[in-house]
């Protein structure tokens, strides 16, 4: 949807050393397991001491320094 190749690395917004790998247009590999962007972001966020129940994945992962939600908005506005 946002032109990110499978196999690309995404960096977590709150800690760029936390990464996941794009597996498909809807799934990532995080810590060796299959996840949605949101479930991977929720795990990473809660490990930082939060106790959240839900989170929006595209607002919490970056590709090439750009937050995925911002990337989607930018690409949609260029269509």
VEXMAR-578253 format. One record per atom (N, C-alpha, C, CB): z, y, x; residue in one letter. Coordinates in pm, whole numbers, padded with zeros to 5 digits. Glycine has a CB too. Example, Ala and Ser with C-alpha at 12.3 -4.5 7.8 and 13.67 -1.06 7.14 Angstrom:
! residues 2
PT, 00780, -00569, 01319, A
PT, 00780, -00450, 01230, A
PT, 00780, -00330, 01320, A
PT, 00905, -00447, 01131, A
PT, 00708, -00225, 01285, S
PT, 00714, -00106, 01367, S
PT, 00787, 00003, 01290, S
PT, 00572, -00060, 01408, S
//
This chain:
! residues 79
PT, 00000, -00120, 00081, X
PT, 00000, 00000, 00000, X
PT, 00000, 00127, 00086, X
PT, 00120, 00000, -00093, X
PT, 00069, 00123, 00197, X
PT, 00078, 00243, 00280, X
PT, 00014, 00224, 00417, X
PT, 00222, 00285, 00296, X
PT, -00074, 00127, 00428, X
PT, -00152, 00109, 00550, X
PT, -00074, 00065, 00671, X
PT, -00220, 00232, 00581, X
PT, 00029, -00014, 00653, X
PT, 00106, -00065, 00766, X
PT, 00064, -00209, 00791, X
PT, 00261, -00055, 00740, X
PT, 00014, -00238, 00911, X
PT, -00034, -00374, 00939, X
PT, 00079, -00478, 00939, X
PT, -00104, -00376, 01074, X
PT, 00047, -00598, 00893, X
PT, 00141, -00710, 00903, X
PT, 00175, -00731, 01050, X
PT, 00082, -00841, 00839, X
PT, 00302, -00755, 01076, X
PT, 00350, -00772, 01213, X
PT, 00407, -00645, 01273, X
PT, 00240, -00821, 01299, X
PT, 00390, -00533, 01202, X
PT, 00443, -00405, 01251, X
PT, 00595, -00403, 01242, X
PT, 00384, -00288, 01171, X
PT, 00655, -00324, 01327, X
PT, 00800, -00306, 01329, X
PT, 00836, -00180, 01253, X
PT, 00853, -00300, 01474, X
PT, 00938, -00193, 01168, X
PT, 00995, -00078, 01096, X
PT, 01133, -00053, 01153, X
PT, 01001, -00104, 00942, X
PT, 01170, 00074, 01164, X
PT, 01302, 00112, 01214, X
PT, 01387, 00164, 01099, X
PT, 01290, 00218, 01324, X
PT, 01514, 00125, 01102, X
PT, 01608, 00168, 01000, X
PT, 01641, 00315, 01020, X
PT, 01738, 00082, 01006, X
PT, 01646, 00389, 00913, X
PT, 01666, 00533, 00917, X
PT, 01797, 00572, 00985, X
PT, 01663, 00589, 00777, X
PT, 01905, 00503, 00958, X
PT, 02038, 00541, 01009, X
PT, 02067, 00491, 01150, X
PT, 02143, 00489, 00916, X
PT, 01986, 00395, 01197, X
PT, 02004, 00341, 01332, X
PT, 01871, 00280, 01375, X
PT, 02120, 00234, 01338, X
PT, 01797, 00352, 01458, X
PT, 01662, 00309, 01493, X
PT, 01658, 00180, 01575, X
PT, 01593, 00418, 01570, X
PT, 01773, 00136, 01625, X
PT, 01778, 00007, 01695, X
PT, 01777, -00110, 01598, X
PT, 01903, 00000, 01783, X
PT, 01802, -00084, 01470, X
PT, 01795, -00187, 01366, X
PT, 01650, -00190, 01318, X
PT, 01896, -00159, 01246, X
PT, 01588, -00307, 01329, X
PT, 01446, -00318, 01296, X
PT, 01420, -00436, 01204, X
PT, 01362, -00331, 01423, X
PT, 01305, -00430, 01139, X
PT, 01253, -00545, 01065, X
PT, 01103, -00551, 01092, X
PT, 01284, -00534, 00911, X
PT, 01042, -00664, 01059, X
PT, 00900, -00686, 01083, X
PT, 00829, -00707, 00952, X
PT, 00878, -00805, 01178, X
PT, 00717, -00640, 00932, X
PT, 00639, -00652, 00810, X
PT, 00575, -00790, 00803, X
PT, 00530, -00541, 00802, X
PT, 00601, -00862, 00692, X
PT, 00542, -00995, 00670, X
PT, 00428, -00991, 00569, X
PT, 00650, -01094, 00623, X
PT, 00438, -00903, 00472, X
PT, 00335, -00888, 00368, X
PT, 00351, -00749, 00308, X
PT, 00347, -01001, 00257, X
PT, 00275, -00719, 00205, X
PT, 00289, -00585, 00146, X
PT, 00418, -00570, 00067, X
PT, 00170, -00556, 00056, X
PT, 00493, -00679, 00048, X
PT, 00621, -00669, -00025, X
PT, 00740, -00729, 00049, X
PT, 00607, -00737, -00157, X
PT, 00717, -00794, 00163, X
PT, 00826, -00865, 00230, X
PT, 00833, -00829, 00378, X
PT, 00809, -01017, 00214, X
PT, 00957, -00835, 00431, X
PT, 00981, -00813, 00573, X
PT, 01068, -00927, 00627, X
PT, 01049, -00675, 00598, X
PT, 01066, -00941, 00758, X
PT, 01159, -01033, 00822, X
PT, 01269, -00949, 00885, X
PT, 01087, -01123, 00929, X
PT, 01392, -00978, 00846, X
PT, 01508, -00906, 00897, X
PT, 01609, -01008, 00944, X
PT, 01569, -00812, 00789, X
PT, 01644, -01002, 01072, X
PT, 01740, -01096, 01132, X
PT, 01697, -01240, 01109, X
PT, 01880, -01073, 01075, X
PT, 01567, -01264, 01118, X
PT, 01514, -01399, 01108, X
PT, 01498, -01453, 00967, X
PT, 01600, -01489, 01182, X
PT, 01524, -01370, 00866, X
PT, 01515, -01414, 00727, X
PT, 01420, -01325, 00648, X
PT, 01654, -01415, 00662, X
PT, 01363, -01382, 00544, X
PT, 01272, -01312, 00455, X
PT, 01350, -01223, 00359, X
PT, 01184, -01412, 00377, X
PT, 01309, -01096, 00351, X
PT, 01377, -00998, 00264, X
PT, 01275, -00902, 00204, X
PT, 01485, -00920, 00342, X
PT, 01318, -00835, 00098, X
PT, 01248, -00715, 00053, X
PT, 01298, -00600, 00141, X
PT, 01274, -00686, -00102, X
PT, 01226, -00489, 00139, X
PT, 01273, -00371, 00212, X
PT, 01413, -00331, 00167, X
PT, 01176, -00253, 00193, X
PT, 01434, -00335, 00036, X
PT, 01563, -00292, -00019, X
PT, 01677, -00384, 00021, X
PT, 01555, -00284, -00170, X
PT, 01655, -00515, 00018, X
PT, 01765, -00605, 00055, X
PT, 01798, -00592, 00203, X
PT, 01729, -00751, 00021, X
PT, 01697, -00574, 00289, X
PT, 01722, -00555, 00432, X
PT, 01797, -00424, 00454, X
PT, 01589, -00555, 00511, X
PT, 01758, -00318, 00385, X
PT, 01826, -00189, 00398, X
PT, 01970, -00197, 00348, X
PT, 01751, -00081, 00321, X
PT, 01993, -00270, 00241, X
PT, 02129, -00283, 00187, X
PT, 02219, -00355, 00287, X
PT, 02126, -00359, 00053, X
PT, 02171, -00462, 00347, X
PT, 02250, -00534, 00448, X
PT, 02282, -00441, 00564, X
PT, 02174, -00659, 00499, X
PT, 02183, -00372, 00616, X
PT, 02203, -00283, 00730, X
PT, 02300, -00170, 00697, X
PT, 02070, -00226, 00777, X
PT, 02287, -00113, 00579, X
PT, 02374, -00003, 00536, X
PT, 02518, -00050, 00520, X
PT, 02324, 00057, 00405, X
PT, 02537, -00162, 00455, X
PT, 02674, -00211, 00432, X
PT, 02742, -00253, 00562, X
PT, 02672, -00329, 00336, X
PT, 02665, -00293, 00661, X
PT, 02723, -00325, 00792, X
PT, 02775, -00200, 00863, X
PT, 02620, -00395, 00881, X
PT, 02733, -00085, 00817, X
PT, 02780, 00041, 00875, X
PT, 02907, 00090, 00806, X
PT, 02671, 00147, 00865, X
PT, 02963, 00007, 00718, X
PT, 03089, 00043, 00654, X
PT, 03077, 00090, 00511, X
PT, 03155, 00147, 00733, X
PT, 02956, 00096, 00460, X
PT, 02937, 00133, 00320, X
PT, 02958, 00010, 00232, X
PT, 02796, 00195, 00297, X
PT, 02977, 00032, 00105, X
PT, 02992, -00078, 00011, X
PT, 02899, -00055, -00108, X
PT, 03140, -00092, -00036, X
PT, 02773, -00034, -00078, X
PT, 02675, -00004, -00182, X
PT, 02627, -00131, -00248, X
PT, 02557, 00073, -00123, X
PT, 02588, -00119, -00373, X
PT, 02535, -00234, -00449, X
PT, 02382, -00234, -00450, X
PT, 02588, -00231, -00593, X
PT, 02321, -00115, -00444, X
PT, 02176, -00104, -00443, X
PT, 02134, 00006, -00347, X
PT, 02122, -00076, -00586, X
PT, 02008, 00000, -00308, X
PT, 01951, 00100, -00218, X
PT, 01799, 00096, -00233, X
PT, 01995, 00076, -00068, X
PT, 01735, 00207, -00211, X
PT, 01589, 00213, -00216, X
PT, 01533, 00190, -00076, X
PT, 01539, 00350, -00273, X
PT, 01474, 00075, -00055, X
PT, 01421, 00040, 00075, X
PT, 01325, 00141, 00135, X
PT, 01353, -00090, 00066, X
PT, 01224, 00189, 00061, X
PT, 01127, 00281, 00119, X
PT, 01187, 00414, 00167, X
PT, 01020, 00309, 00020, X
PT, 01307, 00447, 00122, X
PT, 01373, 00569, 00168, X
PT, 01454, 00546, 00295, X
PT, 01465, 00623, 00059, X
PT, 01464, 00420, 00338, X
PT, 01553, 00386, 00448, X
PT, 01486, 00320, 00568, X
PT, 01659, 00297, 00399, X
PT, 01356, 00302, 00564, X
PT, 01283, 00244, 00676, X
PT, 01172, 00339, 00718, X
PT, 01225, 00106, 00639, X
PT, 01144, 00341, 00849, X
PT, 01040, 00428, 00903, X
PT, 00935, 00346, 00977, X
PT, 01102, 00533, 00997, X
PT, 00813, 00395, 00975, X
PT, 00703, 00340, 01054, X
PT, 00642, 00455, 01133, X
PT, 00595, 00269, 00962, X
PT, 00634, 00438, 01263, X
PT, 00583, 00545, 01351, X
PT, 00656, 00677, 01325, X
PT, 00432, 00564, 01330, X
PT, 00788, 00669, 01304, X
PT, 00869, 00788, 01287, X
PT, 00865, 00853, 01150, X
PT, 00828, 00886, 01385, X
PT, 00791, 00793, 01057, X
PT, 00777, 00851, 00923, X
PT, 00843, 00761, 00818, X
PT, 00627, 00872, 00888, X
PT, 00930, 00820, 00737, X
PT, 00995, 00744, 00630, X
PT, 00887, 00691, 00535, X
PT, 01099, 00834, 00552, X
PT, 00899, 00564, 00498, X
PT, 00795, 00499, 00419, X
PT, 00767, 00570, 00287, X
PT, 00834, 00357, 00391, X
PT, 00868, 00621, 00221, X
PT, 00846, 00692, 00095, X
PT, 00765, 00819, 00119, X
PT, 00981, 00726, 00028, X
PT, 00794, 00889, 00227, X
PT, 00717, 01009, 00263, X
PT, 00574, 00973, 00299, X
PT, 00784, 01083, 00380, X
PT, 00556, 00861, 00368, X
PT, 00422, 00814, 00404, X
PT, 00339, 00787, 00279, X
PT, 00431, 00687, 00491, X
PT, 00400, 00717, 00183, X
PT, 00330, 00686, 00058, X
PT, 00289, 00814, -00012, X
PT, 00418, 00601, -00035, X
PT, 00379, 00910, -00023, X
PT, 00349, 01037, -00089, X
PT, 00237, 01111, -00017, X
PT, 00475, 01125, -00096, X
PT, 00242, 01111, 00116, X
PT, 00139, 01178, 00194, X
PT, 00002, 01113, 00172, X
PT, 00175, 01177, 00343, X
PT, -00001, 00981, 00178, X
PT, -00128, 00910, 00162, X
PT, -00183, 00926, 00020, X
PT, -00111, 00761, 00195, X
PT, -00096, 00925, -00079, X
PT, -00140, 00942, -00218, X
PT, -00194, 01084, -00241, X
PT, -00024, 00914, -00316, X
PT, -00136, 01182, -00175, X
PT, -00183, 01320, -00194, X
PT, -00317, 01345, -00126, X
PT, -00079, 01418, -00141, X
PT, -00352, 01259, -00029, X
PT, -00479, 01272, 00042, X
PT, -00594, 01199, -00028, X
PT, -00465, 01220, 00183, X
PT, -00565, 01126, -00134, X
PT, -00669, 01047, -00202, X
PT, -00760, 01135, -00284, X
PT, -00606, 00942, -00292, X
//
